[in-house]
Each structure stands twice: as C-alpha cells, then as structure tokens.
Amino acid sequence: MTSTSKSRGGFAPAKTCNLYVSVWGGGEYLYTSAAGLLDGCDLEETSGQILPNFYARRRSGELLPYTYFHQYAKKSISVAGKLSYHQTVAPFWTGRWDPGVPFDSSYYGPTKEAMLNAMSDKDFTYLVQAAAARIYSSGWDVGTFAAELQQTIRMFEGLISKILGIVRGKPLDMPWNLWLEGRYGWRTLSYDLDDLIKAIINIDDKRRRWKESCTTTETWQTVSSQTNYAPQHNDLVTWTYHYECGIRGSVAADIIPPKLQANPLITAWEITKFSFVIDWALNVGQWLASMSFLALSTAYTAAGGIKLTCYSTVTHEGTANAGYIIDEGAIRSVVTKTECIRRVPTSISTIPQLSVRLDTSKLIDLLALLAQAYFNRR
C-alpha cells in the first residue's frame, strides 16, 4: 500500500480597487472606491493511501479494504470592498483606509489546524457499529415477531374495541397512551410487515457482497469581533463561522445474512420491558446485531468518515471618529467556503456504544411514559 499527496493553489493577491480622488469646492477631499472583487483564495490539498493493482483487484471481485483519505479545500465565494468619506477641513488628511490592501489570511475563514481541531472530538464508532447491525438485520426477524404475536393480536382487539367505543359515544383513551401505542405498536408492526415483504421479494437474492453506511449531521455557529482604534478611524472586524459536519460509518462485507432471523438474544432484548428507552442512550439491540454480524462475516472492511464544511463571513466596517471627517460608509467583506474531509479505516467495536439520541419524537415519548406512569399509580 503506497501513500500519495498533492496540493494546488494558494492565497491569490488582491486586485487593487480603483481609488478616485476628487477636489471639491472648499478643499473637500472625496475618496471613494468602486466595489472591488478580489481573487481571494483557491487551495486544495489531498493525501491518501493507494492500493496496488486497485482496478484489477476490483474487477476480480476482491473485497478491497477502505484506505486512509484526507482532503482540505478552501474557496473564496465573494470578496468586495468600498470606501467613501469626506475630509472637510485643512490640513487635508491624506491617509485612508484602502480597500485595495490585500486581506490577511484570517479573512479567509478558519485555518486547516482549526478545522482539524473542530473534527477531533467527532466519533464515528457508533455509526460503524450501526452499519454492521443494519447488514445483519436486513432480513425478517421472525423470532421477535412470533414472540410479540400475542401482543399484536391484543392490539388489533383493542383497536376494534376503540372503534366500537367511538360509535357508542365513549371517550377515547388518554392521548399519551394513544401516542405510545402508535409509536411502539403500530409503527413497529408496519416495519415488521415491510421487512417481511422485502424478504419475500428478495428470497432468491444470492448476493454475497453487502455495503451499508449510517450517517448523522451536526451544525453550529460561532461569532467573534474585534475593534481596532485609530486617531481618525475605528475598524470593527466580525467573524461569523457556520459549521456543517457530516459523520459516517461504513461497512462492506462478504456475508450471507439470514433472510428469516430467529436470534434468541435479540428477541429476548426486544421483548424486555422498556428496552427501547435504554436503547436511546446505550443501544444494546444494535450491539447484539453487530456481534451477530461478526459471528457470520468471513471478511469485512470498515471505515469512519467526517466531512466538515465551514461557511465564513468576515466583515470589516470602518467608522470615522474625528469631527472633521464625514463618513459615508466603509466596509469590506469576505465569504469563504472551507472544507475538510477525512476517512479512516477502523474495526467494528465489540462493546455497546453510548450515544444519547433524544430528538423531538423521543422527548414526547419520554413525557408520555412519565404521564402514563403517573396516572397509572393514581
């Protein structure tokens, strides 16, 4: 396995904005700059590991391992600047805030080191394990369906009773009970029936190579500013960074997962009361499925990936603070897209992964469970 790296581009020099000087009656000076676009930056660095005889090995059907890959890119989207102010008294001040001066590197978004630091605490272990569990769980879980069959029958009987009660004018059940029954009764049943239909459709599928990926996304924003003071002019610089981070776990394997599954460990966990609540934080069900995957797979390769994108907007506003200067606007801004991608080969973890996942639906589930427990005790 060999390594390769390449880079291109760099910070381009600024295009000097056209600066016009006019003499008005009374000795007024007008400095003004048309909006000037700057080349900004265009930088890309790529490095990674290359497999020898990659294409020949892929054509032969070999399960090729994921390799290390890294890419860092920075691209200026728009850069503009303008300046307009009057100096109305003598002696005429000839100094000026010039938008034609090249921007320093801080205007072009976060550095590569800052991007790597922001990625350092992102963990893809949970997602790699989830991808393995998804491959194993691609069939129909007949064991759990059979164990919950009696409860499913009671759910249908309860539905008929509710419909007859509505006809007779009886009030509906408590809303939290209806919510939980819909989420963990009817919704789960619909998933089971969908898996059954897929298993029937794919009954003759002889595929041995499986690939799955699981992803999640995070977003956040930071804002900071700094004021530079001068005798005639104050400058306010504001950095606004909007981050979008995608995290992925991928698994490829030579495996034949059972189309009809009857795993007693998974079934025992699924029918355990409130096991789904524990799975919100410590997904034992996913861990059991991934361990079953490892028991079946003859060969697999796994990798975690992180893609961090930062859209930065940096504005530089100038304000006159001398009484003999009339400021009509002094501003320049830079909008930059910075992207860092990293793929790292890894293995499937053999311990349950802590991953607290409380979205809006699960928060409602938790409130419904608390309401149900409270009113059942009364």
C-alpha positions as CSV (number, residue, x, y, z in Angstrom):
1,M,0.0,0.0,0.0
2,T,1.5,3.3,-1.0
3,S,0.7,6.9,0.0
4,T,0.2,9.9,-2.2
5,S,-0.4,13.6,-1.6
6,K,-0.9,16.7,-3.8
7,S,-1.8,20.3,-3.4
8,R,-2.6,23.2,-5.6
9,G,-3.3,26.9,-5.4
10,G,-2.8,29.3,-2.5
11,F,-3.8,32.7,-1.5
12,A,-4.0,34.9,-4.5
13,P,-3.0,38.6,-4.3
14,A,-5.9,41.1,-4.1
15,K,-6.9,43.0,-7.1
16,T,-6.4,46.7,-6.3
17,C,-9.7,48.5,-6.1
18,N,-9.9,51.6,-8.3
19,L,-9.4,54.6,-6.0
20,Y,-10.6,58.0,-7.2
21,V,-9.7,61.4,-5.6
22,S,-11.8,64.5,-6.3
23,V,-11.3,68.1,-5.1
24,W,-14.5,69.8,-4.2
25,G,-15.1,73.5,-3.6
26,G,-13.7,74.4,-0.2
27,G,-10.9,71.9,-0.4
28,E,-13.0,68.8,0.4
29,Y,-11.5,65.6,-0.5
30,L,-13.6,62.6,-1.6
31,Y,-12.1,59.2,-1.5
32,T,-14.3,56.5,-3.0
33,S,-13.8,53.1,-4.2
34,A,-15.9,51.1,-6.6
35,A,-16.8,47.7,-5.3
36,G,-13.7,45.6,-6.0
37,L,-13.8,41.8,-6.3
38,L,-10.7,40.0,-5.1
39,D,-9.4,36.7,-6.4
40,G,-9.4,35.5,-2.8
41,C,-8.1,32.0,-2.4
42,D,-8.3,28.7,-4.1
43,L,-6.5,26.0,-2.2
44,E,-6.7,22.2,-2.2
45,E,-4.6,19.5,-0.5
46,T,-5.3,15.8,-1.0
47,S,-3.5,12.9,0.5
48,G,-4.3,9.2,1.0
49,Q,-3.2,5.6,0.5
50,I,-3.3,3.9,-2.8
51,L,-3.9,0.1,-3.1
52,P,-1.5,-1.6,-5.6
53,N,-3.3,-3.0,-8.7
54,F,-6.6,-1.5,-7.5
55,Y,-8.6,-1.8,-10.7
56,A,-7.5,-5.4,-11.5
57,R,-8.3,-6.5,-7.9
58,R,-11.7,-4.8,-8.0
59,R,-12.5,-6.5,-11.3
60,S,-11.6,-9.8,-9.8
61,G,-14.2,-9.3,-7.1
62,E,-11.8,-8.9,-4.2
63,L,-13.2,-7.2,-1.1
64,L,-10.8,-4.2,-1.1
65,P,-10.2,-2.5,2.3
66,Y,-11.1,1.0,2.9
67,T,-7.9,3.2,2.9
68,Y,-7.0,6.4,4.6
69,F,-8.0,9.6,2.7
70,H,-7.7,13.3,3.6
71,Q,-8.7,16.4,1.7
72,Y,-8.6,20.0,2.6
73,A,-10.0,22.7,0.3
74,K,-10.7,26.4,0.6
75,K,-12.5,28.5,-1.9
76,S,-13.4,32.2,-1.8
77,I,-17.1,32.7,-2.8
78,S,-17.2,36.5,-2.9
79,V,-15.0,39.4,-1.8
80,A,-15.9,43.0,-2.0
81,G,-14.9,46.4,-0.6
82,K,-15.8,50.0,-0.7
83,L,-14.9,53.3,1.0
84,S,-16.4,56.7,0.9
85,Y,-15.8,59.7,3.3
86,H,-15.2,63.4,3.2
87,Q,-12.4,65.4,4.9
88,T,-13.8,68.9,5.2
89,V,-11.1,71.0,6.9
90,A,-7.5,71.8,6.4
91,P,-4.9,70.4,6.8
92,F,-6.3,67.8,4.5
93,W,-5.7,64.3,5.9
94,T,-4.4,62.2,3.1
95,G,-4.3,58.9,5.0
96,R,-7.1,56.5,4.1
97,W,-8.5,53.1,4.9
98,D,-7.7,51.5,1.5
99,P,-10.0,48.5,0.4
100,G,-7.3,47.7,-2.2
101,V,-5.0,46.4,0.5
102,P,-4.8,42.6,0.4
103,F,-6.7,40.8,3.1
104,D,-4.6,38.8,5.6
105,S,-5.3,35.0,5.9
106,S,-7.7,35.5,8.9
107,Y,-10.3,36.9,6.5
108,Y,-10.4,33.6,4.6
109,G,-12.1,31.5,7.2
110,P,-10.6,29.0,9.7
111,T,-7.2,27.6,9.2
112,K,-6.6,23.9,8.5
113,E,-5.4,23.4,12.0
114,A,-8.6,24.9,13.4
115,M,-10.7,22.7,11.1
116,L,-8.8,19.6,12.2
117,N,-9.3,20.6,15.9
118,A,-13.0,21.0,15.4
119,M,-13.1,17.5,13.9
120,S,-11.1,15.9,16.6
121,D,-14.0,15.2,19.0
122,K,-16.3,13.7,16.4
123,D,-16.7,10.0,16.9
124,F,-17.9,7.6,14.2
125,T,-17.6,4.3,16.3
126,Y,-21.3,4.2,16.9
127,L,-22.2,4.6,13.3
128,V,-19.7,1.9,12.1
129,Q,-21.4,-0.5,14.6
130,A,-24.8,0.6,13.3
131,A,-23.8,-0.1,9.7
132,A,-22.8,-3.6,10.7
133,A,-26.1,-4.1,12.6
134,R,-28.0,-2.9,9.6
135,I,-26.4,-5.6,7.3
136,Y,-27.2,-8.4,9.8
137,S,-30.8,-7.1,10.3
138,S,-31.6,-6.9,6.6
139,G,-33.8,-10.0,6.8
140,W,-37.1,-10.5,8.6
141,D,-36.9,-11.1,12.4
142,V,-39.4,-14.0,12.6
143,G,-38.3,-14.8,16.2
144,T,-39.3,-11.4,17.6
145,F,-42.5,-11.3,15.5
146,A,-43.6,-14.7,16.9
147,A,-42.7,-13.6,20.5
148,E,-44.8,-10.5,20.1
149,L,-47.7,-12.2,18.2
150,Q,-50.0,-12.4,21.2
151,Q,-49.4,-8.7,22.0
152,T,-50.1,-7.9,18.3
153,I,-53.4,-9.8,18.5
154,R,-54.4,-7.9,21.6
155,M,-53.5,-4.6,19.8
156,F,-55.9,-5.4,17.0
157,E,-58.6,-6.4,19.5
158,G,-58.1,-3.1,21.3
159,L,-58.4,-1.2,18.0
160,I,-61.8,-2.9,17.3
161,S,-62.9,-2.0,20.9
162,K,-61.9,1.6,20.4
163,I,-63.8,1.9,17.1
164,L,-66.9,0.4,18.7
165,G,-66.5,2.7,21.7
166,I,-66.4,5.7,19.4
167,V,-69.6,4.5,17.7
168,R,-71.3,4.3,21.1
169,G,-70.1,7.7,22.1
170,K,-67.4,6.6,24.6
171,P,-64.3,8.9,25.0
172,L,-61.0,7.9,23.5
173,D,-58.1,6.6,25.6
174,M,-55.7,9.1,27.2
175,P,-53.6,10.8,24.5
176,W,-50.3,9.6,25.9
177,N,-51.5,6.0,25.7
178,L,-52.5,6.5,22.0
179,W,-49.2,8.1,21.2
180,L,-47.1,5.3,22.7
181,E,-49.3,2.6,21.1
182,G,-48.9,4.3,17.7
183,R,-45.1,4.7,18.0
184,Y,-44.2,1.4,19.5
185,G,-47.1,-0.7,18.5
186,W,-48.5,0.1,15.0
187,R,-45.3,1.7,13.7
188,T,-43.2,-1.2,14.7
189,L,-45.7,-3.6,13.2
190,S,-45.6,-1.7,9.9
191,Y,-41.8,-2.0,9.9
192,D,-42.1,-5.8,10.5
193,L,-44.5,-6.2,7.6
194,D,-42.3,-4.1,5.4
195,D,-39.3,-6.4,6.3
196,L,-41.4,-9.5,5.5
197,I,-42.4,-8.1,2.1
198,K,-38.8,-7.4,1.3
199,A,-37.7,-10.8,2.4
200,I,-40.3,-12.4,0.1
201,I,-39.3,-10.2,-2.8
202,N,-35.5,-11.0,-2.3
203,I,-35.9,-14.7,-1.5
204,D,-33.8,-15.6,-4.5
205,D,-31.2,-12.9,-3.9
206,K,-27.8,-14.7,-4.0
207,R,-25.8,-11.6,-3.1
208,R,-22.7,-12.1,-1.0
209,R,-21.2,-8.6,-1.0
210,W,-23.0,-6.2,1.3
211,K,-22.3,-2.5,1.8
212,E,-24.0,-0.2,4.3
213,S,-23.4,3.3,5.7
214,C,-25.0,5.2,8.6
215,T,-24.7,8.9,8.9
216,T,-25.6,11.8,11.2
217,T,-25.1,15.6,11.0
218,E,-24.3,18.4,13.3
219,T,-24.5,22.2,12.8
220,W,-23.2,25.0,15.0
221,Q,-22.2,28.7,14.6
222,T,-19.6,30.9,16.2
223,V,-19.4,34.7,16.1
224,S,-16.5,36.9,17.3
225,S,-15.4,40.5,16.8
226,Q,-12.6,42.9,17.4
227,T,-12.4,46.7,17.3
228,N,-9.2,48.4,16.1
229,Y,-8.9,52.0,17.2
230,A,-7.0,54.8,15.3
231,P,-6.9,58.6,15.7
232,Q,-9.3,59.3,12.8
233,H,-10.9,55.9,12.1
234,N,-12.2,52.9,14.0
235,D,-12.4,49.5,12.4
236,L,-14.7,46.7,13.6
237,V,-13.9,43.2,12.3
238,T,-16.6,40.5,12.8
239,W,-16.0,36.8,12.1
240,T,-19.1,34.6,11.6
241,Y,-18.4,30.9,11.1
242,H,-21.3,28.5,10.3
243,Y,-20.2,24.8,10.5
244,E,-21.9,21.8,9.0
245,C,-20.4,18.4,10.0
246,G,-21.4,15.1,8.5
247,I,-20.2,11.9,10.2
248,R,-20.4,8.5,8.6
249,G,-19.7,4.9,9.4
250,S,-19.4,2.4,6.5
251,V,-19.0,-1.4,6.4
252,A,-18.5,-3.7,3.4
253,A,-18.5,-7.5,3.9
254,D,-18.7,-10.9,2.3
255,I,-21.7,-12.2,4.2
256,I,-25.0,-14.0,3.7
257,P,-27.3,-12.6,6.4
258,P,-30.3,-14.8,7.1
259,K,-33.5,-13.8,5.3
260,L,-35.5,-15.2,8.2
261,Q,-33.9,-14.5,11.5
262,A,-34.5,-16.2,14.8
263,N,-31.9,-14.8,17.2
264,P,-32.9,-15.6,20.8
265,L,-30.6,-12.9,22.3
266,I,-32.1,-10.2,20.1
267,T,-35.6,-11.4,20.7
268,A,-35.1,-11.5,24.4
269,W,-33.9,-8.0,24.4
270,E,-36.7,-6.7,22.1
271,I,-39.4,-8.1,24.4
272,T,-37.8,-6.8,27.6
273,K,-40.0,-4.0,29.0
274,F,-38.6,-0.5,28.4
275,S,-35.6,-1.9,26.4
276,F,-36.3,0.8,23.8
277,V,-35.7,3.5,26.4
278,I,-32.3,2.1,27.2
279,D,-31.5,2.0,23.5
280,W,-32.0,5.7,23.3
281,A,-28.6,6.1,25.2
282,L,-26.9,2.7,25.1
283,N,-28.1,0.8,22.0
284,V,-27.9,-2.8,23.3
285,G,-30.1,-4.1,20.4
286,Q,-27.7,-2.6,17.8
287,W,-24.7,-4.1,19.7
288,L,-26.3,-7.6,19.7
289,A,-27.0,-7.3,15.9
290,S,-23.4,-6.1,15.2
291,M,-22.0,-9.0,17.3
292,S,-24.2,-11.4,15.3
293,F,-22.7,-9.8,12.1
294,L,-19.2,-10.5,13.3
295,A,-20.1,-14.1,14.0
296,L,-21.4,-14.6,10.4
297,S,-19.0,-12.5,8.3
298,T,-16.0,-14.2,6.8
299,A,-14.4,-10.9,5.8
300,Y,-15.2,-7.3,6.2
301,T,-13.7,-3.8,6.0
302,A,-14.9,-0.7,7.8
303,A,-14.2,3.0,7.9
304,G,-15.3,6.1,9.6
305,G,-15.6,9.4,7.7
306,I,-16.0,13.1,8.8
307,K,-16.8,15.9,6.4
308,L,-16.6,19.4,8.0
309,T,-17.7,22.4,6.0
310,C,-17.4,26.0,7.3
311,Y,-19.1,28.9,5.6
312,S,-17.3,32.0,7.0
313,T,-18.4,35.6,6.6
314,V,-15.8,38.2,7.7
315,T,-16.8,41.9,7.6
316,H,-14.6,44.9,8.2
317,E,-16.5,48.1,8.9
318,G,-14.8,51.5,9.3
319,T,-16.2,54.4,11.2
320,A,-14.8,57.9,11.3
321,N,-14.2,59.2,14.8
322,A,-12.7,62.7,14.0
323,G,-15.1,65.6,13.8
324,Y,-13.7,66.9,10.5
325,I,-14.4,63.6,8.7
326,I,-17.8,62.8,7.4
327,D,-18.1,59.0,7.0
328,E,-20.5,57.8,4.3
329,G,-19.7,54.1,4.5
330,A,-16.6,52.0,4.8
331,I,-16.9,48.2,4.6
332,R,-15.4,45.2,3.0
333,S,-16.4,41.6,3.4
334,V,-15.2,38.1,2.5
335,V,-17.3,35.0,2.2
336,T,-15.3,31.7,2.1
337,K,-16.1,28.0,2.0
338,T,-13.6,25.8,3.8
339,E,-14.0,22.0,3.7
340,C,-12.1,19.2,5.3
341,I,-12.8,15.5,4.6
342,R,-11.2,12.6,6.4
343,R,-11.7,8.8,6.0
344,V,-10.1,6.5,8.5
345,P,-10.0,2.6,8.3
346,T,-11.3,1.1,11.6
347,S,-12.8,-2.0,13.1
348,I,-16.3,-2.8,14.5
349,S,-16.4,-2.1,18.2
350,T,-17.3,-5.1,20.4
351,I,-18.8,-3.1,23.2
352,P,-22.1,-1.2,23.4
353,Q,-21.8,2.4,22.3
354,L,-23.1,5.3,24.3
355,S,-25.0,7.6,22.1
356,V,-27.7,9.7,23.6
357,R,-30.3,10.4,20.8
358,L,-33.2,12.5,22.1
359,D,-34.9,14.1,19.2
360,T,-38.3,15.7,19.4
361,S,-40.2,12.5,19.0
362,K,-38.3,10.7,21.8
363,L,-38.8,13.7,24.1
364,I,-42.6,13.3,23.5
365,D,-42.2,9.6,24.1
366,L,-40.5,10.3,27.5
367,L,-43.2,12.7,28.5
368,A,-45.9,10.2,27.5
369,L,-44.2,7.5,29.6
370,L,-44.0,9.7,32.6
371,A,-47.7,10.7,32.2
372,Q,-48.6,7.1,31.8
373,A,-46.7,6.0,35.0
374,Y,-48.2,8.9,37.0
375,F,-51.8,8.3,36.1
376,N,-51.5,4.5,36.4
377,R,-50.4,5.0,40.0
378,R,-53.5,7.1,40.9
